[in-house]
Amino acid sequence: MHEMGIVMQIVEICVSSIPKEMKDVKVKRVNLRIGRLAAIVPQSLKFCFEIASKDTPLEGAELNIEEIPVKAQCRKCKHQWTIEGPSFKCPKCENGDIDLLSGRELDIASLEMAD
């Protein structure tokens, strides 16, 4: 399960981004942006987050995941569209030479601190 390695890095990044002067702060929510092609199972990520965040300022925090759709642009006709199924051909000209504009992201968008 590669999600555990990913979550361990997320926890490390989040903890190190909390300013040192904010002692005993608790994180309420971690907001992630994950592309549909990132090969990450959200439920596995949440499960691993509960384990990896234990004894850190993130313990008990909600892991909020925004799924980013797969968007592409045809190199031939420059048409842009959202890919919904398994076909990666341009729906306008049927060309298979495309650029992926989004869908592979794995970003920590923000941390929300508890009051």
Helices and strands as residue ranges (DSSP letters): H 3-17, E 27-35, H 42-52, E 62-68, E 70-74, E 80-83, E 98-102, E 106-113
